[in-house]
Amino acid sequence: MKYLKLFFPLMVVLSTISVKAVASVYDLQGLLIDRGEVEYRNISFDQHSNSNSAVLTVTKKERAYGESNDVDSLDSLVITFPELEKLVVKNFRKLDDRRFRAVVANFWIYKEVIVEVRVSEWYTDANVDIEVYVSEKGVFVNPENGSKGLRILNAHGSLRDVTPTRVADIEKTILEGKSISLSLRDRVSVFDRYNAGFVVNTSWLGHGNKDIIVGKNDFPLSEADFIAPIAIVIENAGQDGPLVKVKYRRENDAPFEYTYPQRLLDLLKAECSGGDCQASMPE
């Protein structure tokens, strides 16, 4: 009975340990598709068509401070062609932190193909190469490890984070005598391997709409996917106009933290070099 008393608290502690995971969606900018060694008259595609697209869905798990922002699983890949059946790939096997491979049955006229994805890093603008080969099936337990035959196509482009976001909080204030509305998105935006921040959509009466970046690089980039934006906080700074900061937390049970207060007018006039601005804010 004494052993049971010792074991039960340990079991409870272990059961509460969990690893946070998030899903991210990327598409490929500047997508180019090159023909491989295999050519058939009834299969053709425009290598540079704007109708071509590629979307990747991945899962990331939270890591300790300073660890790399690698992906734990590539969940799906969909390549769309203007006049051909799309390529839908699931059940990828992770070969290492940069390479994933899967097998697809009955693609176009092929009984089985091998798809390999190589990614330099999982940040916006990182390079991605996708190769599709005819499968020379010789391995049945893990067919993705089988010999690759002739290449059917090669696709390459650069990552862009298109993970859907929602509004986390809305605040309004007065700036230079005009009403301005600020809408905080519910996810930190990672712009490249060096820059991340909280995106706030603004609508300033008489001036237009613009996205501003609050709290740029106020936290380690490796934590960006796991930080939860909570609220916009507006402080009155007198003649300098309102200051804005973002309230957030790193974990569900962690204390709230705040970005460094920034002058709202400065954010509106700043160039968005680390993110996309939907419109320029006139003087």
N, C-alpha and C positions, 0 to 999 in steps of 0.2 A: 504493500500500500504506500510505503514511503517513496518508492520509485515512481509510482503513478503521480504523486503530488509534485515530484520534481519535473517530470516529463511534461505535464499538462501546461504549465506556464511557458515552457520552451516552445511547445507546439503552437501556442497562441501567438507568440512573438514572430515565429517564422511565417505564419499564415498571413501576417499583415505586411510582409515585405513584398513589394511589387515594383516592377519596372514600367515606367510610363512610356507609351508608344504613341506616335502620331503618324497620320497618313499625309503625304504630300503629292501634289500633281504637278507635272512639268510637261510643257510642250517644247518642240525644237524650233528655234528661230533659224532662218536662213537654211531651211532644209534642202539638201541636194541629194538626189538619188542617182547613182551610177550603175550602169548595167554590168553584170558579172561576165564570166567566161561562157555561161550558157545562154544561147539565143534560140528562140523559137519564133516562127513567123506569126503565130497567133497570140503572142505575148509581147506587148510593147507598152511603154509608158514614157511620158514626158519628164525627163530627169529634172527639169527646172520649173515644173508647173507649180503655180501658186495653189493648186487644188490638192497637192500632196500635203499630208500632215502626219505628225507622229506625237503621241501622247503617252507618257510613262507615269505610272502610279507606284509609289514606293512607301515603305514603312521605316521610320527611324525610331530608335530607342534612346532614352536619355542616358547621357554619359557624364562622367565626373569632369570637374573643371580641367580645361586644358586638353581634353581628349578630342580626337578628330571627329568631324561631323559626317561620319560614314553612314551608309544605308544598310540596314539589316536584311531587308528583302526587297527585291524588285517584284512587285505583285502583278503587274500587267504592262503590256506594250501593245498599242494599236497604231498601225500605219495605214493611212487611207490613201488610195490612189484614185485619180479622176475617173478611170474607165475600167478598173479591174477590181476583183474581190479584195477587200481589206485584209490585212494580216493581223490576226488577233493572237497574242501570245500570253500564256499564263504558266504557272508552275516552273518558274525560273529556279535554277540551282546556282547558288553563289559560289563562284570559283575562288575569288579573293575579294578584297575591298573595292576593286575597280572593274571586275568582270563577272558577268552573269550569262548563263546559257540555258536554253530550253529546246524542246523538240515539239514540232507542230505537225500533225498528220493532215493529209489531204489538202495541201495548200496549192492553189492553182492546178497545174497538171501533175504535181509531184505527190508521191505517196507519203513522203516524210521529208521534212527539212529541219536543219539545225539553225537556231537563231542565237547569235552572240552579241551582247551589248557591252561596250567598253566606255567607261566614264572617267574623265580625269579627276573631277571632284563634283560633289553634289551642291553646287551653288549656281546661281544665275550667271550665264555667259560661259560656263564650263563646257568643254568640248565633249561631244558624244559621237561614237561610231557604232553603227549597227550593221552586221553582216549576216546574210542568209545564204546557207549552203545546202546543196543536195545531201541527204544523209546516206552514207554507205554503212548501213546498219550491220554492226558486228558485235555490239554490246546490248544485252537485253535487260539487265538489272538496272543500269543507269544509262539509258540510250543517249543522253546528252554528252556522254564521254566517248561516244563512238567516233569513227573516222569521218572527217568532213570531206565531202566530194567537191565538185565544181561549185564555184560561187555563183549564185543567182543575181544578187544585187548587194550594193553597199549604200547605206544612207548615213549622212552625217550632218550635224548642225550644232547649235549651242542651246543649253538649257535656259528655260524661262519659267519661273514659278507661277503657275496659274491656279494654285489651290484656292478654292472658293472661300470668301470671307463674309462675315456678317457684321452688322453694327453692334458694338459693345456698349457704347454710351454716346449721348448727344448733349451738348451744352450750347448756350447762346450767350453772347455778350455784346457790348457796344465798342466799336473801334472807329475812332475819328468821326464820331457822330452817326455812324451807320451800323445797323444790326449785322452780326456775323454769326453763322451757325457752324459748329464743329462736330463732326461725326467720327468717333474712334472706331477703327476696325478691330476685330476680335483676334487678330493674329499678327505677330511680328513679321515684318517683311525683311527678307535677306536679299540684298541687291547684288552682292558679289562676295568673294571670299574675305573681304575686309570690312564690309559695311552692312549694318542692319539697323532698324529703328521702327518706331510706331507710326503707322500711316494714319493721318487725320484728314478727312475730306472736309474742305471749307467752302462755304457759300456766303460771300460778302456782298451785301446789298449795294448795287450800283457798280460793283467791281468784277463780278463773275465768280467762277469756281476754280479751285486749285487744291491739289494734294500737298500737304506739308509733312515733313518728317520730324518727329519729336523724339528726343532721347537717343539720337544717333550714336551707336556704339557705347551706350551707358552700361553694357553688360557683355560678358564673353559671347562670342559668336556661336560657340558650341551649344549654348543654352537657348538660342533664339527660338527654336521650334517648340520649346517647352515652357515658355513664359506666357502667362495669361494676362492680357490687358484688362483692366477693371473699369477705370473711369478717367475722364478728363477733369483736371483740376485747374480752375482759373483764379488767379490772384490779381488784385488791383494794385498796379505799381504807380499810380498817380499820373504825372505828366508823361511818363514813358509808355503809358498804355498798359493793357493787361499782359500778365505773364501766364504762360501755360506749361503744365507738366502732366505726366501720365502716372496714374496709380496702377501698380501691377504686382503680381506675385509669381514666384518661381515654382512653387509647388502648392498643392491644395491646402496643406496645413501650415504653410510658411507664412511669416509675417508680411504685411504689405510693404512695398517699397515704392519710391517715387523717382522719376527722372529729375535731372537738374532743371530748375525753372528757366524758361527761355521767353524772350520778348516776342509776342505774337506777330507784331509788325515786321520784325526782322525775319521770321520764318516765312512770312508771306512774300517778302521781297527777295529771298534767297533763291539761287538757282538750285534746282533739284538734281544735282549731279549724281546722287546715290539712289535715285528712284524716278519713276515716270511722273511728270507733272501733266495733268490733263489740260490745263490752260494757263496762259501767262496772266499774272495779275498786274494790271496797268498801274502806273503811278497815280 
